[in-house]
Amino acid sequence: METKNLYTVVVADDEDELRDAVCRMVPWEECGFKLVGSASNGLDALQLVERYEPDLLLTDIRMPFISGIELARQVREIRPATNIAFLSGYDDFQYAKQAIQYNIISYMLKPLTTEGLAAELRAIRQKIDAQFALFRQAPPRADAQEQRAAFLMPLVLDKYADTDEEQAVVYARRCGLLNGVGDQPHYIVMVSMVQDAEGANRTAPPFVGAVDTLVSKYLRGASFYASGKVVSVLLGNGYDFEEYLHILADEIPQMVTRALGRRCRIGVSRPTPSLTGLNNAYDEAVEALRQADASGGVQFIGDLSTAGKGGRALCRRALETLAQHYMDPNLSLVSLSGMLDVSPNHLSACIKKYAGETFMNLLIHKRMEAARELLTNSGLKIQDIAARCGYTDQHYFSYCFKKYCGESPGAMRRRLGAQKEEPAS
């Protein structure tokens, strides 16, 4: 396999000997991979994923600070295009299966020989090959999905479609878009467009199948090709959209970049409760697409509707809010975006553009500076300082502090105490 076709991989395991053996002894290139990093705990693994954007994360299920399950959840938030393979002890296997929704591509039971791991990596490579192939050729579409797309197309595109809501709902049930009388979802329209490096539209009809496949991982929906765009109608309730929409909207452009070497722009409408509201939602999605970053990215129409939701002003508000809530152990990009009434995608892009850092690094920086201040100017116990800085695990706090400050909290306190006791010269 040529180097340019190798898939990138990060390895995470807290057993140093096992991790080193895996990194040294597996014939990575023969298996179709390039090893780009390794980590001994979930925190470092997450930062490596953020830095290298690997195609595969190979991780133990039991990890210090962040478990394999929690690591998988957080990776899906920042890099949904990354596949995850678990190395798991027998007792962890049922536990690991709970993470099926987090892009888990393989479960491997320990102990595993080098030959066994290599064989499984070759199988994983074939699965990733198949994922990438979706973006290069048209997968077959089921007749039912074609019927749903044909039903939705005039509702979305035709301002003067002569259909009332009751008739539309009847046919939506008939073609399987709706499941029954009690199925009353909201609808969102998402418009996707593939571009080359010069910004020219390169969206092709086969892209419909790729988008539909990714949509089906998270939400119900159907897509069709129209006027050089893929138009998707997504179905769900408020929880569905809050939990999964931003992940889907990130995964599509990530996969386009990785599989096709091109950019993807996406526009997303507000939810509408009716099928007859799809045309207005389509207009919103197209307007959001028009205002999306020309270099590729996601734009939600709701992020454009209110002053202060973009640019430096949003970044400044985000940093101010982070400074107010950094002590909350559950603070995340998603929860922060909810406080600011913007999408996580939009907030992440603004923070990176105007602060020059990721949310996660900014949060760690704020917590460590607060911890340094408390260690210097208070007599609080270290476990209390950890709690005040958003850490429920003192060992996790100490690890982060040493990594950030170059010494442990206890060592810093002893050093500062010794300096105070030194007699003035």
The 8 nearest C-alpha neighbors of each residue, nearest first, counted from 0:
[[1, 31, 2, 4, 5, 29, 28, 3],
 [2, 0, 3, 4, 5, 31, 28, 29],
 [1, 3, 5, 4, 0, 28, 33, 31],
 [4, 2, 1, 5, 0, 6, 33, 31],
 [3, 5, 2, 1, 6, 0, 31, 32],
 [6, 4, 32, 31, 2, 3, 33, 7],
 [5, 7, 32, 54, 33, 31, 4, 8],
 [6, 8, 33, 53, 54, 32, 34, 35],
 [9, 7, 55, 34, 53, 56, 35, 54],
 [8, 10, 36, 56, 37, 35, 34, 57],
 [11, 9, 37, 57, 58, 56, 38, 36],
 [12, 10, 58, 38, 37, 39, 44, 57],
 [13, 11, 39, 59, 14, 18, 58, 38],
 [12, 14, 39, 40, 15, 62, 11, 63],
 [15, 13, 17, 12, 16, 18, 39, 19],
 [16, 14, 18, 17, 13, 19, 39, 12],
 [17, 15, 19, 18, 14, 20, 21, 13],
 [16, 18, 20, 14, 19, 15, 21, 12],
 [19, 17, 15, 21, 20, 16, 12, 14],
 [18, 20, 22, 16, 21, 17, 15, 23],
 [21, 19, 17, 23, 18, 22, 24, 16],
 [20, 22, 18, 19, 24, 23, 25, 17],
 [21, 23, 19, 20, 24, 18, 25, 34],
 [24, 22, 20, 21, 19, 25, 26, 18],
 [23, 25, 21, 20, 22, 26, 113, 19],
 [24, 26, 27, 21, 23, 113, 22, 117],
 [27, 25, 29, 28, 24, 30, 117, 23],
 [26, 28, 32, 30, 25, 29, 33, 31],
 [29, 27, 31, 32, 30, 26, 33, 5],
 [28, 30, 26, 31, 27, 0, 32, 121],
 [29, 31, 121, 27, 28, 32, 120, 26],
 [32, 30, 28, 5, 29, 6, 27, 124],
 [33, 31, 6, 5, 28, 27, 7, 30],
 [32, 34, 7, 5, 27, 6, 28, 8],
 [35, 33, 8, 36, 7, 9, 32, 27],
 [36, 34, 9, 8, 33, 7, 37, 51],
 [37, 35, 9, 34, 10, 47, 38, 8],
 [36, 38, 10, 9, 11, 39, 44, 35],
 [37, 39, 11, 44, 43, 40, 10, 12],
 [38, 40, 13, 12, 11, 43, 37, 15],
 [41, 39, 63, 62, 42, 38, 43, 13],
 [40, 42, 65, 44, 43, 62, 70, 45],
 [43, 41, 45, 44, 40, 65, 46, 64],
 [42, 44, 46, 45, 41, 38, 40, 47],
 [43, 45, 41, 47, 38, 42, 46, 11],
 [46, 44, 48, 42, 47, 43, 41, 49],
 [45, 47, 49, 43, 48, 44, 50, 42],
 [48, 46, 50, 44, 49, 45, 51, 43],
 [49, 47, 52, 45, 46, 51, 50, 53],
 [48, 50, 46, 47, 52, 51, 45, 77],
 [49, 51, 47, 48, 52, 46, 53, 45],
 [50, 52, 48, 53, 47, 49, 35, 36],
 [53, 51, 48, 49, 50, 54, 78, 81],
 [54, 52, 7, 8, 55, 51, 81, 48],
 [53, 55, 81, 7, 6, 82, 8, 52],
 [56, 54, 8, 82, 53, 81, 83, 57],
 [55, 57, 83, 9, 8, 10, 58, 84],
 [58, 56, 84, 10, 83, 85, 9, 11],
 [59, 57, 11, 85, 86, 10, 12, 56],
 [58, 60, 86, 12, 61, 85, 87, 67],
 [59, 61, 67, 87, 85, 86, 62, 66],
 [62, 60, 66, 59, 67, 63, 87, 13],
 [61, 63, 66, 40, 41, 67, 65, 13],
 [62, 64, 40, 65, 41, 66, 61, 13],
 [63, 65, 395, 41, 66, 62, 40, 42],
 [66, 64, 41, 63, 70, 69, 62, 42],
 [67, 65, 62, 69, 68, 61, 70, 60],
 [66, 68, 60, 70, 69, 61, 62, 71],
 [69, 67, 71, 66, 70, 98, 72, 60],
 [70, 68, 72, 66, 71, 67, 65, 73],
 [69, 71, 67, 73, 68, 72, 65, 66],
 [70, 72, 74, 68, 69, 73, 101, 67],
 [73, 71, 69, 75, 70, 74, 101, 68],
 [72, 74, 76, 70, 75, 71, 69, 77],
 [75, 73, 71, 76, 77, 78, 72, 70],
 [74, 76, 79, 72, 78, 73, 77, 101],
 [77, 75, 73, 74, 78, 246, 79, 72],
 [76, 78, 74, 75, 79, 73, 49, 246],
 [77, 79, 75, 74, 80, 81, 76, 52],
 [78, 80, 75, 250, 81, 76, 77, 246],
 [81, 79, 250, 78, 254, 253, 82, 54],
 [82, 80, 54, 79, 55, 78, 53, 83],
 [81, 83, 55, 102, 54, 104, 103, 56],
 [82, 84, 103, 56, 55, 104, 102, 57],
 [85, 83, 105, 57, 104, 103, 106, 56],
 [86, 84, 106, 58, 59, 87, 107, 60],
 [85, 87, 59, 107, 58, 108, 60, 106],
 [88, 86, 108, 60, 109, 85, 91, 59],
 [87, 89, 109, 91, 90, 108, 92, 86],
 [88, 90, 92, 91, 108, 87, 109, 93],
 [91, 89, 88, 92, 93, 94, 87, 95],
 [92, 90, 94, 88, 89, 93, 87, 95],
 [91, 93, 95, 94, 89, 90, 87, 96],
 [94, 92, 96, 95, 91, 97, 90, 89],
 [95, 93, 91, 92, 96, 97, 90, 98],
 [96, 94, 92, 97, 93, 98, 91, 68],
 [95, 97, 93, 98, 94, 99, 92, 106],
 [98, 96, 95, 99, 94, 93, 100, 68],
 [97, 99, 96, 100, 101, 95, 68, 103],
 [98, 100, 101, 96, 103, 97, 102, 95],
 [101, 99, 98, 102, 103, 97, 216, 217],
 [100, 102, 98, 99, 103, 71, 72, 75],
 [103, 101, 82, 100, 83, 104, 99, 81],
 [104, 102, 83, 101, 99, 84, 105, 82],
 [103, 105, 84, 83, 82, 102, 123, 106],
 [104, 106, 84, 103, 85, 107, 83, 123],
 [107, 105, 85, 84, 86, 108, 87, 104],
 [108, 106, 86, 87, 85, 105, 109, 84],
 [107, 109, 87, 88, 86, 89, 110, 106],
 [110, 108, 111, 88, 87, 86, 107, 89],
 [109, 111, 108, 112, 88, 87, 107, 86],
 [112, 110, 109, 115, 116, 113, 108, 107],
 [111, 113, 115, 114, 116, 110, 117, 109],
 [112, 114, 116, 115, 25, 117, 111, 24],
 [115, 113, 117, 112, 116, 118, 25, 111],
 [114, 116, 112, 118, 117, 113, 111, 119],
 [117, 115, 119, 113, 118, 114, 120, 112],
 [116, 118, 120, 114, 115, 119, 113, 25],
 [119, 117, 115, 121, 116, 120, 114, 122],
 [118, 120, 122, 116, 121, 117, 123, 115],
 [121, 119, 123, 117, 122, 118, 124, 30],
 [120, 122, 124, 30, 118, 119, 123, 117],
 [121, 123, 119, 125, 120, 124, 118, 126],
 [124, 122, 120, 126, 125, 121, 119, 127],
 [123, 125, 121, 127, 122, 126, 128, 120],
 [124, 126, 128, 122, 123, 127, 129, 121],
 [127, 125, 123, 129, 128, 124, 130, 122],
 [126, 128, 130, 124, 129, 125, 131, 123],
 [129, 127, 125, 131, 126, 130, 124, 132],
 [128, 130, 132, 126, 127, 131, 125, 133],
 [131, 129, 127, 128, 132, 133, 126, 134],
 [130, 132, 258, 128, 133, 129, 134, 127],
 [131, 133, 129, 135, 134, 130, 128, 136],
 [134, 132, 209, 131, 130, 135, 136, 138],
 [133, 135, 132, 209, 131, 136, 206, 258],
 [136, 134, 132, 133, 131, 137, 259, 205],
 [137, 135, 133, 205, 134, 132, 138, 206],
 [136, 138, 205, 208, 139, 133, 135, 206],
 [139, 137, 208, 136, 140, 133, 205, 209],
 [140, 138, 137, 141, 208, 142, 205, 136],
 [141, 139, 138, 142, 144, 145, 208, 143],
 [140, 142, 144, 143, 145, 139, 146, 138],
 [143, 141, 145, 144, 146, 140, 147, 139],
 [144, 142, 146, 141, 145, 147, 174, 175],
 [143, 145, 147, 141, 146, 142, 148, 140],
 [144, 146, 142, 148, 143, 147, 149, 141],
 [147, 145, 149, 143, 144, 148, 150, 142],
 [146, 148, 144, 150, 145, 149, 174, 151],
 [147, 149, 145, 151, 150, 146, 221, 223],
 [150, 148, 146, 152, 147, 151, 145, 153],
 [151, 149, 147, 148, 152, 146, 153, 154],
 [150, 152, 148, 154, 149, 153, 155, 147],
 [151, 153, 155, 149, 154, 150, 148, 156],
 [154, 152, 157, 156, 155, 151, 160, 150],
 [153, 155, 151, 152, 156, 157, 277, 278],
 [154, 156, 278, 277, 152, 153, 157, 281],
 [155, 157, 153, 278, 154, 152, 158, 281],
 [158, 156, 153, 160, 159, 154, 155, 278],
 [159, 157, 160, 278, 156, 154, 155, 279],
 [158, 160, 157, 161, 162, 154, 153, 156],
 [159, 161, 157, 162, 158, 154, 153, 156],
 [160, 162, 159, 163, 154, 158, 157, 153],
 [163, 161, 160, 167, 166, 164, 275, 154],
 [162, 164, 166, 165, 167, 275, 161, 168],
 [163, 165, 167, 166, 275, 168, 274, 162],
 [164, 166, 168, 167, 163, 169, 162, 170],
 [167, 165, 169, 168, 164, 163, 170, 162],
 [168, 166, 164, 170, 165, 169, 171, 163],
 [167, 169, 171, 165, 170, 166, 164, 172],
 [170, 168, 166, 172, 167, 171, 173, 165],
 [169, 171, 173, 172, 167, 168, 174, 166],
 [172, 170, 168, 176, 174, 173, 169, 177],
 [173, 171, 177, 175, 170, 169, 174, 176],
 [172, 174, 170, 171, 175, 169, 176, 177],
 [175, 173, 171, 172, 176, 147, 170, 146],
 [176, 174, 172, 177, 173, 178, 171, 147],
 [175, 177, 171, 174, 172, 147, 178, 220],
 [178, 176, 172, 175, 171, 179, 182, 168],
 [179, 177, 182, 172, 175, 176, 180, 181],
 [178, 180, 182, 181, 177, 172, 183, 175],
 [179, 181, 182, 178, 183, 172, 177, 168],
 [180, 182, 179, 183, 178, 177, 184, 172],
 [181, 183, 179, 180, 178, 177, 184, 172],
 [184, 182, 181, 185, 180, 177, 272, 236],
 [185, 183, 235, 236, 234, 182, 186, 272],
 [184, 186, 272, 271, 235, 234, 236, 270],
 [187, 185, 234, 271, 270, 233, 272, 184],
 [188, 186, 270, 233, 268, 232, 269, 271],
 [187, 189, 232, 268, 281, 231, 280, 267],
 [188, 190, 267, 231, 266, 284, 230, 268],
 [189, 191, 230, 266, 265, 229, 284, 231],
 [192, 190, 265, 229, 228, 264, 230, 189],
 [191, 193, 228, 264, 263, 202, 265, 194],
 [194, 192, 263, 202, 201, 262, 200, 264],
 [195, 193, 200, 201, 262, 198, 199, 263],
 [194, 196, 261, 198, 197, 199, 262, 201],
 [195, 197, 198, 261, 194, 262, 199, 294],
 [198, 196, 195, 199, 194, 294, 200, 293],
 [197, 199, 194, 195, 196, 200, 293, 294],
 [200, 198, 194, 195, 197, 201, 196, 193],
 [199, 201, 194, 202, 193, 198, 195, 192],
 [202, 200, 194, 193, 199, 203, 195, 192],
 [203, 201, 193, 192, 227, 200, 228, 206],
 [202, 204, 205, 206, 201, 227, 228, 207],
 [203, 205, 206, 224, 207, 202, 137, 229],
 [206, 204, 137, 207, 203, 208, 136, 209],
 [205, 207, 209, 204, 208, 203, 134, 210],
 [208, 206, 205, 210, 209, 204, 229, 223],
 [207, 209, 211, 206, 210, 205, 138, 212],
 [208, 210, 206, 133, 212, 211, 207, 134],
 [209, 211, 213, 207, 212, 208, 214, 206],
 [212, 210, 214, 208, 209, 213, 207, 222],
 [213, 211, 209, 215, 210, 214, 208, 216],
 [212, 214, 210, 215, 216, 211, 209, 247],
 [215, 213, 211, 216, 212, 217, 218, 210],
 [214, 216, 212, 213, 217, 218, 219, 211],
 [217, 215, 214, 213, 218, 212, 100, 247],
 [216, 218, 215, 214, 243, 247, 219, 213],
 [219, 217, 215, 214, 216, 220, 234, 235],
 [220, 218, 234, 233, 215, 235, 214, 217],
 [219, 221, 233, 232, 234, 218, 214, 231],
 [220, 222, 232, 231, 148, 211, 147, 144],
 [223, 221, 231, 230, 148, 207, 211, 232],
 [222, 224, 230, 229, 148, 207, 225, 231],
 [225, 223, 229, 204, 228, 230, 207, 227],
 [224, 226, 228, 227, 229, 223, 230, 204],
 [227, 225, 228, 224, 229, 202, 230, 203],
 [226, 228, 225, 202, 224, 229, 203, 200],
 [229, 227, 192, 225, 226, 191, 224, 230],
 [228, 230, 224, 191, 223, 190, 207, 225],
 [229, 231, 190, 222, 223, 189, 228, 224],
 [232, 230, 222, 189, 188, 221, 233, 190],
 [231, 233, 188, 220, 221, 187, 222, 189],
 [234, 232, 220, 187, 186, 219, 231, 188],
 [233, 235, 186, 219, 220, 185, 184, 218],
 [236, 234, 184, 239, 185, 240, 218, 186],
 [237, 235, 239, 238, 184, 185, 240, 234],
 [236, 238, 240, 239, 241, 235, 185, 242],
 [237, 239, 241, 240, 236, 242, 235, 243],
 [240, 238, 236, 242, 235, 237, 241, 243],
 [239, 241, 244, 237, 243, 242, 238, 235],
 [240, 242, 238, 239, 243, 237, 244, 245],
 [243, 241, 239, 240, 238, 244, 245, 246],
 [242, 244, 246, 240, 245, 239, 217, 241],
 [245, 243, 240, 247, 246, 248, 241, 242],
 [244, 246, 248, 247, 243, 344, 249, 343],
 [247, 245, 249, 243, 248, 244, 250, 76],
 [246, 248, 250, 244, 249, 245, 243, 251],
 [247, 249, 245, 246, 250, 251, 244, 297],
 [250, 248, 246, 247, 251, 252, 245, 253],
 [249, 251, 253, 247, 79, 80, 248, 252],
 [250, 252, 254, 253, 249, 248, 255, 247],
 [253, 251, 263, 255, 254, 250, 249, 256],
 [254, 252, 250, 256, 251, 255, 80, 257],
 [253, 255, 257, 251, 256, 252, 258, 80],
 [256, 254, 252, 258, 259, 253, 257, 261],
 [255, 257, 260, 261, 253, 254, 259, 262],
 [256, 258, 254, 255, 260, 259, 253, 261],
 [259, 257, 131, 255, 254, 256, 260, 134],
 [260, 258, 261, 255, 256, 257, 134, 135],
 [259, 261, 256, 257, 258, 255, 262, 195],
 [262, 260, 256, 195, 259, 194, 255, 196],
 [263, 261, 194, 295, 256, 193, 195, 255],
 [262, 264, 193, 252, 295, 192, 194, 296],
 [265, 263, 295, 296, 192, 191, 297, 291],
 [264, 266, 191, 297, 288, 190, 298, 296],
 [265, 267, 288, 287, 284, 298, 190, 189],
 [266, 268, 189, 284, 299, 300, 188, 298],
 [269, 267, 284, 283, 280, 188, 300, 187],
 [268, 270, 187, 271, 301, 280, 300, 267],
 [271, 269, 187, 186, 185, 268, 272, 280],
 [270, 272, 186, 185, 273, 276, 187, 269],
 [273, 271, 185, 186, 270, 184, 274, 276],
 [274, 272, 276, 275, 271, 185, 164, 186],
 [273, 275, 276, 277, 164, 167, 272, 154],
 [274, 276, 273, 277, 164, 154, 163, 278],
 [275, 277, 273, 274, 278, 279, 271, 280],
 [278, 276, 280, 155, 275, 279, 274, 281],
 [279, 277, 155, 281, 280, 276, 156, 158],
 [278, 280, 282, 281, 277, 276, 283, 155],
 [281, 279, 277, 283, 278, 268, 282, 188],
 [280, 282, 278, 284, 283, 279, 188, 277],
 [283, 281, 279, 285, 280, 284, 286, 278],
 [282, 284, 280, 268, 286, 281, 285, 287],
 [283, 285, 268, 267, 266, 281, 287, 286],
 [286, 284, 288, 282, 287, 283, 266, 289],
 [285, 287, 289, 283, 288, 284, 282, 290],
 [288, 286, 266, 300, 284, 290, 289, 285],
 [289, 287, 266, 285, 291, 286, 290, 265],
 [290, 288, 286, 287, 291, 285, 266, 292],
 [289, 291, 287, 288, 286, 292, 298, 293],
 [292, 290, 298, 288, 289, 287, 293, 297],
 [291, 293, 294, 295, 296, 290, 264, 297],
 [292, 294, 295, 291, 198, 264, 296, 290],
 [295, 293, 292, 262, 296, 198, 264, 263],
 [296, 294, 264, 263, 262, 293, 292, 291],
 [297, 295, 264, 292, 265, 263, 291, 298],
 [296, 298, 265, 264, 266, 291, 248, 299],
 [297, 299, 266, 291, 287, 265, 267, 288],
 [300, 298, 267, 301, 302, 266, 287, 268],
 [299, 301, 287, 302, 303, 268, 267, 283],
 [302, 300, 299, 303, 304, 269, 341, 268],
 [301, 303, 300, 299, 341, 304, 308, 342],
 [304, 302, 301, 300, 305, 308, 299, 309],
 [303, 305, 301, 302, 300, 306, 308, 307],
 [306, 304, 303, 308, 307, 302, 301, 309],
 [307, 305, 308, 304, 309, 303, 312, 302],
 [306, 308, 312, 309, 313, 305, 310, 316],
 [309, 307, 313, 306, 302, 305, 303, 341],
 [310, 308, 313, 307, 312, 311, 349, 302],
 [311, 309, 312, 313, 349, 314, 308, 353],
 [310, 312, 314, 313, 315, 353, 309, 349],
 [313, 311, 315, 314, 310, 307, 316, 309],
 [312, 314, 316, 309, 308, 315, 311, 310],
 [313, 315, 311, 317, 350, 316, 312, 349],
 [314, 316, 312, 318, 317, 313, 311, 319],
 [317, 315, 313, 319, 314, 318, 320, 312],
 [318, 316, 314, 320, 315, 319, 321, 313],
 [317, 319, 321, 315, 320, 316, 322, 314],
 [320, 318, 316, 322, 317, 321, 315, 323],
 [321, 319, 323, 317, 322, 318, 316, 324],
 [320, 322, 318, 324, 323, 325, 319, 317],
 [323, 321, 319, 320, 325, 324, 318, 365],
 [322, 324, 320, 321, 325, 319, 326, 318],
 [325, 323, 321, 326, 327, 322, 320, 330],
 [324, 326, 327, 321, 322, 323, 389, 366],
 [327, 325, 389, 388, 324, 387, 328, 386],
 [326, 328, 389, 329, 325, 330, 324, 388],
 [329, 327, 389, 330, 390, 326, 391, 325],
 [330, 328, 327, 331, 389, 334, 326, 325],
 [331, 329, 327, 328, 334, 325, 335, 332],
 [332, 330, 334, 333, 335, 329, 359, 358],
 [331, 333, 335, 334, 336, 343, 358, 330],
 [332, 334, 336, 331, 343, 335, 337, 342],
 [333, 335, 337, 331, 336, 332, 330, 338],
 [336, 334, 332, 338, 337, 333, 331, 339],
 [337, 335, 339, 333, 341, 343, 338, 334],
 [336, 338, 340, 334, 335, 339, 333, 341],
 [339, 337, 335, 336, 340, 334, 341, 320],
 [338, 340, 336, 337, 341, 335, 317, 316],
 [341, 339, 337, 338, 336, 342, 302, 308],
 [342, 340, 336, 302, 339, 337, 343, 346],
 [341, 343, 345, 344, 336, 346, 302, 340],
 [342, 344, 346, 336, 333, 345, 347, 332],
 [345, 343, 347, 342, 346, 245, 348, 297],
 [346, 344, 348, 342, 347, 343, 349, 341],
 [345, 347, 343, 349, 348, 344, 350, 342],
 [348, 346, 350, 344, 349, 345, 343, 351],
 [347, 349, 345, 351, 346, 350, 352, 344],
 [350, 348, 352, 346, 351, 347, 314, 353],
 [349, 351, 354, 347, 314, 353, 352, 348],
 [350, 352, 355, 356, 348, 349, 357, 354],
 [353, 351, 349, 350, 355, 354, 348, 356],
 [352, 354, 350, 355, 351, 349, 311, 314],
 [355, 353, 350, 356, 351, 352, 314, 349],
 [354, 356, 351, 352, 353, 350, 357, 349],
 [357, 355, 351, 354, 360, 361, 358, 350],
 [356, 358, 360, 359, 351, 361, 350, 347],
 [357, 359, 361, 360, 362, 332, 356, 347],
 [360, 358, 362, 357, 361, 363, 332, 331],
 [361, 359, 363, 357, 362, 358, 364, 356],
 [360, 362, 364, 358, 359, 363, 365, 357],
 [361, 363, 359, 365, 364, 360, 358, 366],
 [362, 364, 366, 360, 365, 361, 367, 359],
 [363, 365, 361, 367, 362, 366, 360, 368],
 [366, 364, 362, 368, 363, 367, 361, 369],
 [367, 365, 369, 363, 388, 364, 368, 370],
 [366, 368, 370, 364, 369, 365, 363, 371],
 [367, 369, 371, 365, 370, 366, 364, 372],
 [368, 370, 372, 366, 367, 371, 365, 373],
 [369, 371, 367, 373, 372, 368, 374, 366],
 [370, 372, 368, 374, 369, 373, 367, 375],
 [373, 371, 369, 375, 370, 374, 376, 368],
 [374, 372, 370, 377, 376, 375, 371, 369],
 [375, 373, 371, 372, 376, 377, 370, 412],
 [376, 374, 372, 373, 371, 377, 412, 415],
 [375, 377, 373, 374, 372, 378, 371, 379],
 [378, 376, 373, 379, 374, 375, 372, 380],
 [377, 379, 380, 376, 374, 373, 375, 381],
 [380, 378, 377, 383, 384, 381, 373, 374],
 [379, 381, 383, 382, 384, 378, 385, 374],
 [380, 382, 384, 383, 385, 379, 408, 409],
 [381, 383, 385, 384, 380, 393, 386, 379],
 [384, 382, 386, 380, 385, 381, 379, 387],
 [383, 385, 381, 387, 386, 382, 388, 380],
 [384, 386, 382, 390, 388, 383, 387, 396],
 [387, 385, 390, 383, 389, 388, 384, 391],
 [388, 386, 384, 326, 385, 389, 383, 390],
 [389, 387, 326, 385, 366, 386, 390, 384],
 [388, 390, 326, 328, 327, 386, 387, 325],
 [391, 389, 386, 385, 392, 328, 388, 396],
 [390, 392, 386, 393, 389, 328, 385, 396],
 [393, 391, 395, 390, 394, 396, 385, 64],
 [392, 394, 396, 395, 382, 385, 397, 391],
 [395, 393, 397, 396, 392, 398, 64, 399],
 [394, 396, 398, 392, 393, 397, 64, 399],
 [395, 397, 393, 399, 394, 398, 385, 390],
 [398, 396, 400, 394, 395, 399, 407, 401],
 [397, 399, 395, 401, 396, 400, 394, 402],
 [400, 398, 402, 396, 397, 401, 403, 395],
 [399, 401, 397, 403, 402, 398, 404, 396],
 [402, 400, 406, 407, 405, 404, 398, 403],
 [401, 403, 399, 400, 405, 404, 398, 406],
 [402, 404, 400, 401, 405, 399, 367, 364],
 [405, 403, 401, 406, 400, 402, 407, 367],
 [404, 406, 401, 402, 403, 407, 400, 411],
 [407, 405, 401, 404, 410, 411, 408, 400],
 [406, 408, 401, 410, 409, 397, 400, 411],
 [409, 407, 411, 410, 412, 397, 406, 400],
 [408, 410, 412, 407, 411, 413, 381, 406],
 [411, 409, 407, 413, 412, 408, 414, 406],
 [410, 412, 414, 408, 409, 413, 415, 407],
 [411, 413, 409, 415, 414, 410, 416, 408],
 [414, 412, 416, 410, 411, 415, 417, 409],
 [415, 413, 411, 417, 416, 412, 410, 418],
 [414, 416, 418, 412, 417, 413, 411, 419],
 [417, 415, 413, 419, 414, 418, 412, 420],
 [416, 418, 414, 420, 419, 415, 413, 421],
 [419, 417, 415, 421, 416, 420, 414, 413],
 [420, 418, 416, 417, 421, 415, 422, 414],
 [421, 419, 417, 418, 422, 416, 415, 423],
 [420, 422, 418, 419, 417, 423, 424, 416],
 [423, 421, 420, 424, 419, 418, 417, 416],
 [422, 424, 421, 420, 419, 418, 417, 416],
 [423, 422, 421, 420, 418, 419, 417, 416]]
